Amino acid sequence: MQGQKDVEADVVSGRAWEEFCDTLKRAGQQILRPEAPADALSRAEGFRYLSRLLRIGLEMHLEFADADFPGFFLPSHETGKIGADNPDNHYLFARINGRHDYVIRGERGSVSYLSIGTQKGGYETNGRMEPTGAIDSAQIQTDAEGRFEIVLSQQPQPGRNWLRIEPDSNAVIVRQTFMDRARERPATMRIARAGADAKPQPLSAQRLHAGLGNASRFVEGTARLFADWAQSYLPHPNQLPPADQALCQRVGGDPNIFYYHSYWELKPGEALVVHVARIPDCRFWNLQVSNWWMESLDYRYHRISLNKHSAKPDADSGVTIVIAHQDPGHPNWLETAGHDRGTLCFRWVGASEHVHPTTRVVRQADLARELNP
């Protein structure tokens, strides 16, 4: 471990910056992996993906890294995406130190599903973000105006909204899941360390050194982790088998969610039909189309996901979704947005049972006959 003088010397000399740049350069090898698509679109999106991870990493490890003065920022959004980010989610993230207590105060809003979890680890270190506590909107007590207060601590807080943390907890992740963004109002919230009223100190060489190092390692570690995931889907193309749920939880998944991940590839004129025989009682479900790098496709301009609210059900209460390059005239069409391959994610939230989707590839010209035999 470097001493204070060594760290200061690395910052003053520029060595800290050079190491930061060297790690980012090395991260580019994840985009050039032999199994990854080598077409111009995939490579362009891959290197843009690294730039997006860098923006997120700098927010996470430099701008909002002080656990004594935490603040929420967006760890995934329209132009920054990680690990099959949910297009129906509004994410928030804050740094904490599990040896201290924190308070989250906010207003519930009307968003369909709200969950708040604490985590330990990080993609920049061991490739894990393991849950250490969780609370969701079904458990959060509010006043008549929808206001709430949640205490984050190692010790239970009887009679109060309590979110468990451990000594090694270092982050809070918030997921707000919309059925219909146009109609629902997100929760608003802020976080503070309990009992802290001082002001933050000016930036130190130590904080800058640690922040740059962690941010660059976050880029490389995150890119490697989800490149490994994408590679693991290659043996079952155009299918949607259940994911390894324990693995999903180890990297920060919501404990209320059951995940399916896979790889898709469609030639011109082909369509992928996804069928769920019945929709069980659940708080939410959705299916999304992502690129090879596990970024949701651009949902600002393309219809790349459907959920419990937006999908039209079948006559028998199941649901059929068609993924195709061109509009097949089906009410549940999802676009490929110029891609011929990528990844898929299906998720149940709080489902009474997990009805596994089935899939099949058909010629788009035969789609009407296939769906209406």
C-alpha positions as CSV (number, residue, x, y, z in Angstrom):
1,M,0.0,0.0,0.0
2,Q,1.3,3.4,-1.0
3,G,2.0,6.0,1.7
4,Q,0.6,9.5,1.6
5,K,3.8,11.0,0.2
6,D,4.0,8.4,-2.6
7,V,0.4,9.0,-3.6
8,E,1.0,12.8,-3.6
9,A,4.1,12.3,-5.7
10,D,2.1,10.2,-8.2
11,V,-0.5,12.9,-8.6
12,V,2.0,15.7,-8.8
13,S,4.1,13.9,-11.4
14,G,1.2,12.7,-13.5
15,R,1.9,9.0,-12.9
16,A,-1.6,8.6,-11.4
17,W,-3.1,10.0,-14.6
18,E,-0.9,7.8,-16.8
19,E,-2.0,4.6,-14.9
20,F,-5.6,5.7,-15.3
21,C,-5.1,6.0,-19.0
22,D,-3.2,2.7,-19.2
23,T,-6.1,0.8,-17.6
24,L,-8.6,2.4,-19.9
25,K,-6.5,1.4,-22.9
26,R,-6.4,-2.2,-21.6
27,A,-10.2,-2.2,-21.1
28,G,-10.4,-1.9,-24.9
29,Q,-9.4,-5.5,-25.2
30,Q,-12.8,-6.6,-24.0
31,I,-14.3,-5.1,-27.1
32,L,-11.9,-7.0,-29.3
33,R,-12.6,-10.5,-27.8
34,P,-12.6,-13.2,-30.5
35,E,-16.2,-14.2,-29.8
36,A,-17.6,-10.6,-29.9
37,P,-19.2,-9.4,-33.1
38,A,-16.6,-7.6,-35.3
39,D,-19.0,-5.6,-37.6
40,A,-18.7,-1.8,-37.6
41,L,-21.9,-1.2,-35.6
42,S,-21.0,-3.6,-32.8
43,R,-17.4,-2.3,-32.5
44,A,-18.7,1.4,-32.5
45,E,-21.2,0.6,-29.8
46,G,-18.6,-1.3,-27.9
47,F,-16.1,1.6,-27.7
48,R,-19.0,4.0,-26.9
49,Y,-19.9,1.6,-24.2
50,L,-16.5,2.0,-22.6
51,S,-16.9,5.8,-22.7
52,R,-20.3,5.4,-21.0
53,L,-18.9,3.2,-18.3
54,L,-16.2,5.8,-17.8
55,R,-18.8,8.5,-17.2
56,I,-20.6,6.3,-14.7
57,G,-17.3,5.3,-13.0
58,L,-16.2,8.9,-12.5
59,E,-19.5,9.8,-10.9
60,M,-19.4,6.7,-8.7
61,H,-15.8,6.8,-7.6
62,L,-14.8,10.4,-7.8
63,E,-17.7,13.0,-7.9
64,F,-20.0,11.0,-5.5
65,A,-17.5,8.9,-3.7
66,D,-17.4,10.6,-0.3
67,A,-19.5,8.3,2.0
68,D,-19.6,11.0,4.7
69,F,-21.5,13.3,2.2
70,P,-23.4,10.9,0.0
71,G,-25.7,11.9,-2.8
72,F,-27.8,10.0,-5.3
73,F,-26.8,10.0,-9.0
74,L,-27.9,8.0,-12.0
75,P,-25.9,4.8,-12.5
76,S,-27.9,3.7,-15.6
77,H,-30.0,5.9,-17.9
78,E,-30.7,6.6,-21.6
79,T,-27.0,7.1,-22.5
80,G,-25.2,5.1,-19.8
81,K,-26.1,1.4,-19.5
82,I,-24.9,-1.6,-17.5
83,G,-25.7,-5.3,-17.5
84,A,-29.2,-5.4,-19.2
85,D,-30.4,-2.2,-17.7
86,N,-34.2,-2.2,-17.5
87,P,-35.7,0.4,-19.9
88,D,-38.7,0.7,-17.5
89,N,-36.4,1.6,-14.5
90,H,-35.2,4.9,-13.1
91,Y,-32.1,4.0,-11.1
92,L,-30.4,5.9,-8.3
93,F,-27.1,5.1,-6.6
94,A,-25.2,6.4,-3.6
95,R,-22.0,5.6,-1.7
96,I,-22.1,4.7,2.0
97,N,-19.8,3.4,4.7
98,G,-21.4,0.5,6.5
99,R,-19.8,1.5,9.8
100,H,-22.0,4.6,9.9
101,D,-25.8,5.1,10.0
102,Y,-27.7,6.9,7.2
103,V,-31.2,8.3,6.6
104,I,-33.1,8.4,3.3
105,R,-36.0,10.9,3.2
106,G,-38.4,11.2,0.3
107,E,-41.8,11.2,-1.2
108,R,-43.3,8.0,-2.6
109,G,-44.8,9.3,-5.8
110,S,-46.9,6.9,-7.8
111,V,-44.3,4.7,-9.6
112,S,-45.5,1.1,-9.8
113,Y,-42.6,-0.6,-8.0
114,L,-39.9,0.9,-5.8
115,S,-37.0,-1.0,-4.2
116,I,-34.0,0.1,-2.3
117,G,-31.1,-2.2,-1.5
118,T,-27.7,-2.0,0.1
119,Q,-24.6,-3.7,-1.4
120,K,-21.0,-4.5,-0.8
121,G,-18.1,-5.1,-3.2
122,G,-17.8,-3.6,-6.6
123,Y,-17.1,-4.4,-10.3
124,E,-13.8,-2.6,-9.9
125,T,-12.6,-5.1,-7.3
126,N,-14.0,-8.6,-7.1
127,G,-16.7,-8.3,-9.9
128,R,-19.5,-8.6,-7.3
129,M,-22.0,-6.3,-5.8
130,E,-23.6,-8.5,-3.2
131,P,-26.8,-7.5,-1.4
132,T,-26.7,-6.7,2.3
133,G,-30.2,-5.5,2.8
134,A,-33.4,-4.7,0.9
135,I,-36.8,-2.9,1.3
136,D,-39.5,-2.2,-1.2
137,S,-42.6,-0.2,-1.6
138,A,-44.8,-2.9,-0.1
139,Q,-42.9,-2.5,3.1
140,I,-42.2,1.2,3.2
141,Q,-44.6,3.1,5.6
142,T,-45.5,6.6,4.5
143,D,-47.5,9.4,6.0
144,A,-50.7,10.8,4.6
145,E,-48.8,12.9,2.1
146,G,-46.7,10.0,0.9
147,R,-43.5,11.1,2.7
148,F,-41.2,8.5,4.2
149,E,-38.0,8.1,6.2
150,I,-35.7,5.1,6.1
151,V,-32.9,4.4,8.5
152,L,-29.9,2.5,7.2
153,S,-28.1,0.8,10.1
154,Q,-26.6,-2.4,11.3
155,Q,-29.1,-2.6,14.2
156,P,-32.8,-3.1,13.6
157,Q,-35.0,0.0,14.1
158,P,-38.4,-1.2,15.5
159,G,-41.3,0.9,14.5
160,R,-39.4,2.6,11.7
161,N,-38.6,1.9,8.0
162,W,-35.3,0.0,8.3
163,L,-32.8,-0.9,5.7
164,R,-30.1,-3.3,6.8
165,I,-26.4,-2.6,6.2
166,E,-23.2,-4.5,7.2
167,P,-19.8,-3.2,8.1
168,D,-18.7,-3.8,4.5
169,S,-21.7,-2.2,2.9
170,N,-20.6,0.5,0.5
171,A,-23.5,1.4,-1.7
172,V,-27.3,2.0,-2.0
173,I,-29.1,1.1,-5.2
174,V,-32.7,2.3,-5.9
175,R,-34.9,0.9,-8.6
176,Q,-38.1,2.6,-9.6
177,T,-40.0,0.6,-12.1
178,F,-42.7,2.2,-14.3
179,M,-45.7,0.5,-15.9
180,D,-46.3,3.7,-17.8
181,R,-43.8,6.6,-17.6
182,A,-46.2,9.1,-19.1
183,R,-48.7,8.6,-16.2
184,E,-46.6,7.6,-13.1
185,R,-44.7,10.0,-10.9
186,P,-41.3,8.8,-9.6
187,A,-40.3,9.0,-6.0
188,T,-38.0,11.8,-4.9
189,M,-35.4,11.1,-2.2
190,R,-32.2,12.3,-0.6
191,I,-29.6,10.6,1.6
192,A,-27.5,11.8,4.4
193,R,-25.1,10.4,7.0
194,A,-26.9,10.4,10.4
195,G,-25.6,13.1,12.7
196,A,-23.1,14.5,10.2
197,D,-23.3,18.3,9.9
198,A,-19.7,19.3,8.8
199,K,-18.8,20.4,5.3
200,P,-16.6,18.3,3.0
201,Q,-12.9,19.0,2.8
202,P,-11.3,20.2,-0.5
203,L,-10.2,17.5,-2.9
204,S,-7.0,15.8,-1.7
205,A,-4.4,13.9,-3.8
206,Q,-5.4,10.7,-2.0
207,R,-9.1,11.1,-3.1
208,L,-8.1,11.9,-6.7
209,H,-5.7,9.0,-6.8
210,A,-8.2,6.5,-5.5
211,G,-11.0,7.9,-7.6
212,L,-9.1,7.7,-10.9
213,G,-7.9,4.2,-10.1
214,N,-11.2,2.9,-9.1
215,A,-13.0,4.5,-12.0
216,S,-10.7,3.0,-14.6
217,R,-10.8,-0.4,-12.9
218,F,-14.6,-0.1,-12.9
219,V,-14.6,0.3,-16.6
220,E,-12.3,-2.7,-17.2
221,G,-14.0,-4.9,-14.6
222,T,-17.6,-4.1,-15.8
223,A,-16.7,-4.6,-19.4
224,R,-15.1,-8.0,-18.7
225,L,-17.9,-9.2,-16.4
226,F,-20.7,-8.6,-18.9
227,A,-18.6,-9.7,-21.9
228,D,-18.2,-13.0,-20.0
229,W,-22.0,-13.1,-19.6
230,A,-22.6,-12.5,-23.2
231,Q,-20.2,-15.2,-24.2
232,S,-21.9,-17.7,-21.9
233,Y,-25.2,-17.2,-23.8
234,L,-23.8,-18.3,-27.2
235,P,-24.6,-22.0,-26.7
236,H,-28.4,-21.3,-26.5
237,P,-29.2,-18.7,-29.2
238,N,-32.7,-17.4,-29.6
239,Q,-33.8,-19.1,-26.4
240,L,-34.7,-17.7,-23.0
241,P,-33.6,-20.2,-20.3
242,P,-33.7,-19.1,-16.6
243,A,-30.5,-17.4,-15.6
244,D,-28.3,-18.4,-12.7
245,Q,-30.3,-16.5,-10.0
246,A,-27.5,-16.8,-7.4
247,L,-25.1,-15.2,-9.9
248,C,-27.6,-12.4,-10.7
249,Q,-27.8,-11.6,-7.0
250,R,-24.0,-11.6,-6.5
251,V,-23.7,-8.8,-9.1
252,G,-26.4,-6.6,-7.6
253,G,-29.7,-8.1,-8.8
254,D,-33.0,-7.2,-7.0
255,P,-34.0,-10.2,-4.7
256,N,-37.6,-9.8,-5.8
257,I,-36.7,-10.4,-9.5
258,F,-36.4,-13.7,-11.3
259,Y,-34.2,-13.3,-14.4
260,Y,-33.8,-14.9,-17.9
261,H,-30.9,-13.9,-20.1
262,S,-29.9,-15.1,-23.6
263,Y,-28.4,-14.3,-27.0
264,W,-30.4,-13.6,-30.2
265,E,-29.5,-13.5,-33.8
266,L,-31.8,-13.0,-36.8
267,K,-31.2,-13.1,-40.5
268,P,-33.1,-10.7,-42.9
269,G,-36.7,-11.9,-43.1
270,E,-36.6,-13.9,-39.8
271,A,-38.6,-13.2,-36.7
272,L,-38.2,-14.4,-33.1
273,V,-41.5,-15.3,-31.5
274,V,-41.5,-15.3,-27.6
275,H,-44.5,-16.9,-26.0
276,V,-45.5,-16.9,-22.3
277,A,-48.4,-19.4,-21.8
278,R,-49.9,-17.6,-18.9
279,I,-49.1,-14.5,-16.8
280,P,-49.1,-15.4,-13.1
281,D,-50.0,-12.9,-10.4
282,C,-47.0,-10.6,-10.3
283,R,-46.0,-7.0,-9.5
284,F,-44.3,-6.6,-12.9
285,W,-42.8,-8.3,-15.9
286,N,-41.0,-7.2,-19.0
287,L,-39.0,-8.4,-22.0
288,Q,-36.2,-6.2,-23.5
289,V,-33.9,-6.4,-26.5
290,S,-30.3,-5.4,-25.9
291,N,-27.1,-5.2,-27.9
292,W,-24.1,-7.6,-27.5
293,W,-22.7,-5.4,-24.8
294,M,-25.9,-5.9,-22.7
295,E,-27.0,-2.3,-23.2
296,S,-30.8,-1.9,-23.8
297,L,-31.3,-0.6,-27.3
298,D,-32.2,3.0,-27.6
299,Y,-35.7,3.1,-26.1
300,R,-36.0,6.8,-26.6
301,Y,-36.6,6.3,-30.3
302,H,-37.4,2.5,-30.7
303,R,-39.8,0.1,-29.2
304,I,-37.4,-2.4,-27.7
305,S,-39.3,-3.5,-24.6
306,L,-42.8,-4.5,-23.5
307,N,-44.2,-4.9,-20.0
308,K,-47.2,-5.9,-18.0
309,H,-49.0,-2.7,-18.9
310,S,-47.9,-2.1,-22.5
311,A,-48.1,-5.7,-24.0
312,K,-51.4,-6.8,-25.5
313,P,-52.4,-10.2,-24.0
314,D,-53.4,-13.2,-25.9
315,A,-57.0,-14.4,-25.8
316,D,-56.0,-17.2,-23.4
317,S,-54.3,-14.7,-21.0
318,G,-50.8,-15.5,-22.1
319,V,-48.7,-13.1,-24.2
320,T,-46.9,-13.4,-27.5
321,I,-44.1,-11.0,-28.5
322,V,-42.5,-10.8,-31.9
323,I,-38.9,-9.5,-32.4
324,A,-38.3,-8.6,-36.0
325,H,-36.3,-6.3,-38.2
326,Q,-39.4,-4.9,-39.9
327,D,-42.9,-4.3,-38.5
328,P,-44.9,-7.6,-39.0
329,G,-48.2,-6.0,-38.1
330,H,-48.3,-7.7,-34.7
331,P,-49.4,-5.5,-31.8
332,N,-46.4,-6.8,-29.7
333,W,-43.6,-6.1,-32.1
334,L,-40.2,-5.3,-30.7
335,E,-37.7,-3.6,-33.0
336,T,-34.1,-4.7,-33.6
337,A,-33.1,-1.1,-34.3
338,G,-30.6,-1.9,-37.0
339,H,-29.0,-4.8,-35.2
340,D,-28.8,-8.4,-36.4
341,R,-27.8,-9.9,-33.0
342,G,-27.6,-9.0,-29.4
343,T,-28.8,-10.2,-26.0
344,L,-32.2,-10.6,-24.4
345,C,-33.6,-10.2,-20.8
346,F,-36.9,-11.3,-19.4
347,R,-37.8,-10.7,-15.8
348,W,-40.6,-11.5,-13.3
349,V,-40.9,-9.2,-10.3
350,G,-42.7,-10.7,-7.3
351,A,-44.4,-13.4,-9.3
352,S,-46.4,-16.2,-7.7
353,E,-44.7,-18.6,-10.1
354,H,-42.1,-18.3,-12.8
355,V,-43.7,-19.4,-16.1
356,H,-40.8,-19.9,-18.5
357,P,-41.0,-18.3,-21.9
358,T,-40.7,-20.4,-25.0
359,T,-39.2,-19.2,-28.3
360,R,-39.0,-20.1,-31.9
361,V,-37.6,-18.5,-35.1
362,V,-39.9,-18.3,-38.1
363,R,-39.8,-16.6,-41.5
364,Q,-41.5,-13.3,-41.2
365,A,-43.5,-14.2,-44.4
366,D,-44.9,-17.2,-42.5
367,L,-45.6,-15.3,-39.3
368,A,-49.3,-14.9,-39.7
369,R,-49.8,-18.6,-40.4
370,E,-47.5,-19.6,-37.6
371,L,-49.4,-17.5,-35.0
372,N,-52.9,-18.3,-36.4
373,P,-52.7,-22.0,-37.5
